[in-house]
Amino acid sequence: MNSKTRLLSSEIIFDHPYVKILVDTLLHHGREKEYLYLVSPVDAVAIIGLNSDGEILLTRQYRHPIRKVIYDLPAGSLLPGEQPLHGARREFEEETGYYPTHIHQIGYYNQFPGMLRAATNLFFATDLTPTAQNLDEGEVLEVVCMPVEQVLDMIKQGEFIDGSLQLVPNQLNSCTMSKKM
């Protein structure tokens, strides 16, 4: 907080192992203001996986909050105390059935900083070795390998709603540029 903002009170109005809802009362520039926001106990990971054919591995699954089947990047929550790199490898292999031999972090972001205290670690993975998919209980998804150009076109056309997928064009450019250096 800055010098013009002071926390007056904080109240947890909903507490669940996966999410808390808080109401904080702040003194902000001389005025009291309430903020309602969600807090996740763990960060997430999302992985841009590029196979040897130049395709991005996507998952296609039903997302209940928006009541649609969508494409998204392989992703998930970190386990308590888990390092983001380990979590990214684990989630990618569990969801896609490929072990990412080369993987590195390319970003860290919060998609809704005004309403959510949780962030996503974004990774880029190559040299994918086939293993076996190991989905969580009740998880149903399809793995789709899609050419990079098709993914980029679909992003431009607004066909993907997943926030991590929106970052793919800039991240692919960064990863390509760093490999050339």
N, C-alpha and C positions, 0 to 999 in steps of 0.2 A: 504494500500500500504506500501511497505517496504521503507527503506531509499534510495534504489537504483532505485526506480520507482517514477516518478512524472507525474501527469496528466497535459498535455499541453492544450488540448482542448477536448470538447465533443459536438457532433452534433446529434440531433435526425433527422434521415432521413425518418422515417415512424412513424406515431403516430395514434394509434387506441385504443379504450377503453380496448381491450383485450391484446394488445401487442405493444411494441415500438421496433424499430430497431435503435440502436445507433452506431456511429463510434467515438471512443475515440482515441486521439493521445497521446501516452505516451512517456516519456523519460525514457528508461529502459536500465540500465547498459551503459549509455552514447550514446545510439542510439534511434532515433525516430522510433516508430512502431505504426501502426494503428491496432485497434481491432474493428471488427464488431461483434455485439452480440445482442441477443434478450432480452428484459426485460418484464416480466409479472408483472402487478400491484398487483397480489395476489398469495399466495401460494396455493397448492393443498393438498388434502387428499386422501389416499387410505387405504382400510380397508380389513384385513384378517378376515373374519367372519367364525367362526366354529360353526356348529349346533350340536344339542344333539346326532346326529347319527355319529359324527366324520367326517362330510363332510365340505369342504370349499365352500362357496358361491362365484361363479364367475359370471361375466356377459359375454355375447357373443354378439358382435355387430360389425357393419361395421365401419371401421376406414379409412376415406377417404385419409389422407396423404400417407398411405401405400397401399391403394386400396384393402383391405382384410377384411373379417370377422374374428375377433380374440376373444380369451378368454382374459379377464383381470379382475383385482380386481374391486369391486365397488369403484368408485372414482369420484372426481370432484373438482371444484374450491371453495375456501372459498369466502363468501360474504364479501364486504368491512367492516372491523372492526370485523368480526366474529372470535371467538376463535376456534382454530383447533379442540378441542374436540367436540364442538357444531356442527361444520361443518361436522365432520366425522359421527356423529350420524344422522344428517340431510341427508347427501348424501347416507349413507347406507340404511336408511329407504326409501328414495325416489326411489332408484334404485332396491332394493330387495323386498320391502314390509315386512321387518322385522325390529323391533326396537331392537337395541343392548343394553340390560340392563347393562352388564358389558363390558366396553371398556376402553382401556388405550393405550397411545402412546408408541410405541416401536422403533421409529426411525424418522430421519429427513434427507433427502438427496437431492442432486441436481445431476441429471443423466448426465447433460452435462455442467459442470462448465466452460468449455472453450468457450462456445457459448451461454449460456442461464443463465440469472439471474432470477431463479424461483426454488422453491424447493417443495418437497412433504413431508407431515407429514404422517408417516405410523402408523396405529393403528391395534390392535388385539381386536376382539369382540367375546363375547360368551353370552349365555343366551339370545337367540334371540326369541323375541315375535312376532308372526304374526300380521301384521297390513294391510296396503294396499300400493301397489306401487303407486308412484306419480311422474311420469316421467316429465321432462321438455318438453315444446312444441317442437314437431318434433323429440324427442328422441325415438328411437326404440331399445330395447334390450331384450334379453332372459336371465333369471336367471337360472343358472345351478349349482346344488349341486353335487360336485364331491368328492369321497373319498380321504383323504389326500394322501394315497400311490399312487393313480393314478395321482394326481397333481404333486407329487414329481417325479414320473417316467416321466411324460410328460415334466417337466422342464429339467431333465437330458437328454432327447432325443431331446431337442431344439424345442419342439412343441409350446412353448409360446414365443411371442416376447415382451410382456408387461414387462417393466423394474421392476415394483413393484412386479410382480409375481416371478421374478428371486430372490428376497430377501426372499421368503417364507421359504425355507429350514432352513436357519440360524435363522430366526425369530421364527419359530415353535419350534426349539430346545431351544431358549432363553426363550420363554413363558412356555414351558413344564418344564424346569429346575427351573424357578422361582416359579412355583406352587408347586414343590416338596419340596422347602425349607421352 
